[in-house]
Structures are given as C-alpha cells and as structure tokens.
Amino acid sequence: MNTTLQITNLSKTFNDLLFENINISLAGEAKIGLIGDNGCGKSTLLMMLASSTENITWSRDTQIGYLSQEIDDEIDSVSGGEKKIIKLAQLFYGNYDVLLLDEPDNHLDIENREWFSQMVSDFTGIVVIISHDRKFLRQSTDHIWHMEEKKLRAYDYGYEKFREIYESEKEARMHLWQTQEKERKRLADFVTRMRAKAGANDKFASQLSNAIHRYDKYVAEMIDKPKPDKALNLNIKLSDQYKKKSAIHVKDLTKSYDHKVLDKLNLHLFCGEKVAIMAPNGSGKSTLLNIMVGKLIQDSGTVHIGADLRLGFYNQQHLEALDENATLIEEIQKTKGTFYYDAIGYLKRFKFDENQIKSPVKFLSGGQKSRLQLAKFFSLNPDILILDEPTNHLDLKTVLALENFLKSYTGTLILVSHDLELVHNTISKIYDLKDGQLSLRTS
C-alpha cells in the first residue's frame, strides 16, 4: 500500500500557541525524525497524527500504530525498558502502515537500541519518531521534521545533511537581517533629516512623505530578526581538589533481591576521574548508584565519599526527584535555599519562561522535567557527579550543552548512559558491570 499524508493549515493552542499553519505532503516509505526543543509541541503533533481530521488526511484504510512516552501498566511484571521492547515488537510486527513513536529509544540499552534501529530500517511504511539520539538520527532517518518558533519545516533528507543545511540557512538569515537592518537605519536617518528640512521649509513636505512611505514599505518587507539560541548555562563552582585525593571508594559491595545483583563489587576513583558504567538493563547499574548516594542500603560492604566533597545525583525517575504539585520556584528553593527572585533568575538560565516558573511541575513536558532536575542538581555545586541516564527526554540542544559541560568539568564523574556519543565524548574509562562485579574495559 502506498500510504499518503496531507497536513493542511494545522495549528494547536494550549493556553499559548504551540504551533501554527503546518502544511506537509508525504507519500510512500519514509523514516522521519521529529526534532525540536522540549515543550515545542512535538508530542502533541504526534498524538494528533494518530487520527484523521479536517486538517490531517491519511490515505484510505491506513493502519496507524502509536507509542506514547508513557507506557501503560498492563504488563506490570517487567521493567520500563522491557515494557517498551514488548510494545515496540507488537507495533513492528503488527499490520501497520504507519508508526508514530514518541521517544521510543529512552530506557533502551545498547543491544536493544541496535535492534530498534534495525527494525526502523526494515519497516516498509511511514515512521515518525521523536528522538534525541544523534547516532540513531544519523543512521536511521531519511527525513527530518524540525519544529522551531511555532513552525514545522520538513527536510527531505537525513539528520547529517539537515544539520549542514540548517546551520547554513541560519547563518545566511542572520547575514541578510544585518544587511537589511543597516539599510533600515540609513532610511530612518534620511527620514529624520527630511523631517527637519520640512519643519523649516514646506517645499520639502512631499519629499518627507515619500521618504516615510519608502521607509514603511521597506520595514514591512524585512525578515524578522533571527532569535538567538537559548543555550543552557551550565556551570559549577568547585572548591580546589587534589588529584590524588580519594573521591569515592566502594569496597566489597553486595546486594541481593530475589537473586544477587552486586557481588563484592569494588570501585575506587580519585578526584577528577571521569568514568562510565556500562551494562544491559537489569544488570544492577541503578542499584549501584542508589547505594552510592545513600538511597538504598547494601547487604554488606562499604561506600566512602572523600572528605568535604559534595555529591550530586541525577535520577532518571522524575517522580522520585520532583514534587508534581510544587511550582518550579518552590522546587529550586527546596534545593538551593535561595530567595524568590534569585530562584526566578536561576531558572531562566535553564530556558524556563515566567509562566512556567510560577506554574506546577505537573504541567511540564518530560523533557522540561529533566531540565528542571538538572537545574536542581547543578544548584548543589557537586564535586562528584553521579548521572543515571541524564539524556532521557532531553532535547538535542540540551544534550549538547550537557556534553560540553561534562567535557570541561574538573570534578569526578560517574555516568550511566546508553548514549554512546555522550559516553565517548566525556569520559576516560569504561567499567563493565557483569555478574555483580565491575571490570575495567581495556579496548
């Protein structure tokens, strides 16, 4: 079946305008990456595409499969990652012409990400995928839909070429605006001079009128000034650390549930070391991190944090880290203990606007909650960063900002992530967790 899609003048408002006047035509097989900043309306658009309306028309008898960010709890005996694999398998092996997938790669380990990427490549219909995984977008998409400034633009090629074209267009647009702004100022200056002459002599009145008309016409045809990227301002003020000082020492750590998860595990890191812990889902990575930060009690063994070192923990479970009914200001004040207006200024550094800052956490998107958790996390100025899947739900700009920060961070880093680019760009050692023990990867 040659599936077709026609989107005509599609707009959506939730209190404020999310997006407007989307017009897209599509026919045949396509692997589409839907990208844009957190909260810009990607998930809303995907949900709307799951049905036909007067603005969204699918070809007759099109079978659509949809995966939301939140997996329902009908399979309650397995983990979130395992639930997602089961649901994805049902979708890919079902009789669907179109798959709409909202951040399907979150919580998937490396092996399952490779499986998912292959399933996308083999699918013969239309797939629209919200993803912030750069490697996946490069390998598995042939179209990019980019949402920015309440508009959606379709690029008929993959992520790598999209980045080249997008950056080139952004630079050209800024150059054009600067050229037009220079001419606008020249015309404005001419109007000012003609107004002075007309005030002194009526014979210049018609020339003034012409100058004003020319100025107004020029301004009406100018492009809007390109908005600068709202880059995340990530920084931590660290006290001086001695590189030979012990940062964290884990000795003979053991933890069991219905089976042994950690078995006399050992790890010793000095200040300034940056390491990743890699393993398939269910191997005990989160258990280990939660014991390190004191959120779980081990069966035996010890964890020692270096004297006078502040420890910061980023938890991938938002419900454990955030109060859904608190405002963003209240959440920051709990952690940072700062004044009201200082909290507002601090949250603006993390790309939150006035309305969001004063609203409850429950109204944020998944990515915005991740960004709020980062804000709380960084407010502690931790000497030791322990990050459990920090890029889940974060948009590409925030992932890049986090990556750049971690590159320059001079403290100690323990990273658990299935984002291989983030791992290889920020750490110096990889430990594999297998059979309850850590081993240093040598190649």
N, C-alpha and C positions, 0 to 999 in steps of 0.2 A: 504494500500500500504506500503510495506517495503522499505522505502527510503534509498538509499545508496549515499555516497560521497567518492570520491577518489581525493586527492590533491597530485600531483607529482612534485617534484623539483620546487616549486613555489617561485619566487623571484620578488622583486619590488624595483625600484630605483626612487627617486625624488631628483635630484641633488646629494644627497648621498644615499647610500644603506639603504633601510628601513628594509627589511628582506630578507633572502635567504634560499633556499633549504628546504622549508616546505613540509613535507610528512606526510599525515594523511589519515587513512581509517576509515569510520564510516558507520554503518548500523543500522536501526531501530530507535526507540524512544530515544531521548537524550535531556537533558536540560543543555546546555553548557554555562558556564560563561567565557567570553573572557576578560582577565585582563592583565595589564602591564602599564608601565609608560606612561604619556601623551606624545604624539608625536612619539611613537614607531611604529605606523603603524596599530593599531587595526581597526580604521575606514576604512582605505584603504583596508585591508584584507576583512572586512565585505562587502564592496562595490564590491570587486572582486568576492566574493562568490555568489553574486546575479545573476551571469550568468555562463554559461559553457564555458570553453576554453580548449585548449590542456592540460593545467596543472590542470584544475578543471573539474571534471566529476561527474555530478549528474545522478541518475538513470533516465531512460526514462520517459518523461511526468511529471516530478516533478514540482509542482506549488510552486513558491517561493514568499513570501511577504517580503518587505524590508521597514524599517523605519530608516531614517537618523536622525542626531541630529537636523537638521533644518527642522521644519515642514513647508510645503508650505502654502501660504496665501490664498488658495482657500476658506477657511472658515474664513472670516475676522471679523465676528461679535462676536467672543468669545476670551477668554484669551488663552495664550500659553498652560497652563495646560489643559484647556478644549479641545483645538485643539488636544492635544496629546491623551486624552482619546477617542475622536471620531475616530482618526486614528487607535489607538490600537484596539478598538472594531471592526472596519472594517477588520483589519487583523485577529484577533482571530476568528471572526465569518465568515470569508471568507473561501473559499475552498482551503486552502493552506496546503501543506505537510511540508513546511519549513518556519520558520520565522527568519529573520535576523534583530535584534533590536539594534540600536545604542543609548545607554544611555536613554532607554525609561522611566526610573523612575525619571529623572530630572524634576523638577517643579510639580511632583505629590504630593498631600497632603497625610496624613497618611491613610485616608479611601481609597483613590484611589490606593495607594501602596499595600494595602491589597488585593484589587480587582485584581490588576495586578498580584500579586504573585499567587493568586488562579487560574487565567487564564493560567498562565505558567504551574502550576501543572496539570491542566486538559487537556492541549494540548497533542495530541497523536502523533505528528510528531517530527521533529527536531527543536529545538530553539537554536539559538546562540545569546547571549545577552552580550553586553558591559555594565557593571555596576560596580560602585564603592561603592555600598551599602552592607556593611558586613552582615547585617541581612538578606537581600534578598539572597545573595550568599549562606549563610549557609542553609537557608530554602528551596530554590527552584532550586538549581543546583545539578546535579549528575556527571557532568564532568567539568573540568577546562582546558582551553587552556591558557597557560601563555607565553606571549611574552617578551623576555629579551635578550639583546645583539644580536639583529637581528635574533634570532631563535625563533621558536614556538614549545613548548613542550606540548603534550596532556597528561593529567592525568585522568584516568578513575574512578574518584571519586569526591565527593563534596568538597566545599571550606575548611571545617574544617580539613579534612584529608589531603588535599593539603597543607595547612599551616604547618602541622606537618611534612610531608614528605619533603617539600621544605626546611624548616629550618634545618632539619636533614641532608639532602643532601649538603646543603651549608656549614654546619659545617664540614662534612666529607671531602668535597672537599678542604677546607682550610687546614685541617689537613694533607691530602695527599700531597698537594703542599708544605707545610712546611717540610714534611719528604723528599720529592724529592729535594727540594732546599738545604737541609742540605747535601744530598749525592752529589748533583752537586758541591757544594763548596769543598767537600772533593776531588772529582775527579779533579776539577780545580787546587787545591793546589798540587795534585800529578803531574799533567802536568807541573806546574811551576817548581817543584823540578827536574823532569826528564829533562826539557829543560836546566836547569842549569848544570846538570851532562853531558848531551850530548854536551853542549858547551865546556866542559873541556875534554871530552873523547868520541871519535867517537863510541866506542863499545856500548854506551847507545842510539844510534840513533834509532835502531829498537824498543827499549822499549818506547822511546818517541813517535814514530809513533803509536804504539799500544795504548798508553795512550790517545793520541789525538783522535784516532778512537773511543775508548770506550767512551770518554767524549762527542764527537759529536753525537754518537748514543744515548746516554742516554738523552741528551738535546732534541733531535728530538722527543723522545717518552714521554717527560714530559707533564703534563697537563698545560694549561695556568694558570697564577696566577688569582685567583678569583678577580673580580673587587669589591671594597667596595661599599656599598650602598651610593648613593649620598643623604644623609639626608638633608632636608631643615633646614637652620639655621635661626630659628625664634626667635627673641628677641626684646624687647622694653626696653628702658631706661626711667624709670618713676621717676618723682620727688616724694618726700615724700608726702603722703596723710594721712589725718586724717580720721579714720574710721567713725567718727560722722559728717564729712563734707558732705553736700548735693552734690551729683554728678549730678543728673538730676531730675527736678521737673516739671511734666506735670499736669496742672490744668484745669479742665472743657473744655477739647479739643473737638471741634465739627467740623465736615467736612462732606459736602454733595456733591454728584454729581447729578444723577437723583434720588437718594434716600440717606438717612442719613447713612453714613459709620461709623463715630465716633460720639458718643452722650454723651457730657460732661464727657469725659474719664479722669481718674486721675491715676497718677503713680508717686511715689516718691522713688528714690533709693539713698543710701548713697555710699560713696567711698568704693570700694572693693566688692560690691554686684554683684552676677552673676545670671541673670535670663533669662528664655526663654519665648517667647510669642508664644503660640500655637493656631491655628485655621485652619479650612478648607480654601482652596484657595478662594479668593474673599471676605474674611471677613474684609479686611482693614489693614492687617499687614504692607504691604509695604507702604501704605498711611501714617500710623502712623510713621514709621521710617523716611520717607521722610520729614514729618513735623518736627520731632525732629532735623534733621540735616539742616533744612532751605531750602530744595529743593522744598517744597510745602508750600503754605500759608493756614493756617486754617481759617475757617469761624469765629470762636471765641475761647477763651481760651488762655492759655499761656504755653510756654516752657522755662524753665530756666536752663541753664548749670552752674555748680559750677564755681566760680571764679578761673581763671588761669588753668583750666582743658582743655587739648587738646582733641578734639573729632575726631574719625576716623570712616568712614562709608564705608562698603564693599557693593557695589551694585551688585545684580545678573545680571543686564543688562550691558554687556560689551560695547555695542555701546554707552552707555551714559558715561561710565567711561574711555574709551580708544580712542585715535585717531588712526584709522586703517592705516593711511599713515605715521605716525611718526615711527622712529626707537625706539627700546626698550630703548636705551640710552637717546633719547630725552624725552620719556615718564617719565623716572625716574628723569631727570634733571628738568622737569616741577614741579614735586612734591617735590623732595629732595633738588633742588638747589645746586647740588654738581658738582665737577669738572669731566671732561670726564673720566679720568682713575679711579677715585673713583666710578663713576657710573658703569663702567665695573666690578670692583671688587665686588660691591654690588650685581649686577645681577647674578654673578657667585654663590653667596650664595643661590640663588633661582634656581639652576640647569639649567641655560641658558649657552650655549657654545658661543664661539667667533662669529661664523657665525650668530646665532640667535640674539645676542646682537646688531649687526650692521645692521640687516635687519628690514623692516617694520613690524608692528604689524599684518598686514593682512595675513602674511604667517604663523602665529602661529595656532596651533590647539585650539579647545575650551578650553581644559584643560590648555594649556600653557598660554592662555589669562587670565584664572582665576589665575594662578600662578603669572603672571605679575601684575595683580591687587592687589594681596596680597603683592607683593614687594612694590608697590606704597603706599599701605595702611600702612604697617609697618614702612616705612621710616618717617612717621609723628610722631612716638613715642607717640601714643594717650593714654591719661589717661582713656578714655571711648571708648570702642569698641562697635560699632553697626554693627552687621553682618546679612545680608539678604541672606539666603540660600548660605553660603560660600562654601559648599562642592559640589555644582553642577559642573560637568565636572572635578573635581579634581581626580587624580588617588589615589589609596589606600595608597601609601606611604605618599603622601602629606596630605591626610585626617588624617592619624595617627600623622604626625608631627604637624598639626594644633591642633588636640585634645590634644596632650601632652603639647603644648604651653599654650593652654587655661586653662589647669589644674593648671599650675604654675603661670599664670598671676595674678598679685596682684591688677590690676585696676578694673574698673567697666565694666561689660559685659551685653549687651542686644543681645540675639541670637534668630533669627527666622530660624528654620530648621525643615525639616521633617525627618532628620536622627536621629532616636531615640537613637542610641548608643552615638552619639556625644552629644546630649542633656543631657542624664542621666549621662554621664561621666564628664561633665564640669560645670554644673550649680547647684545651690542650691534651686532655687524657679522656679515654672512654673506658668505663668499667662495665663488664657484662655481669648481670645478675642471673645465676643459673644454679638450680638445686640448693637455693638458700644461701649461696655464697657469692662474693664479688671476686672477679678476676680482671686484671688489667689487660686491655686489648693491646696487642703489640703491632698490629698492622691494619 
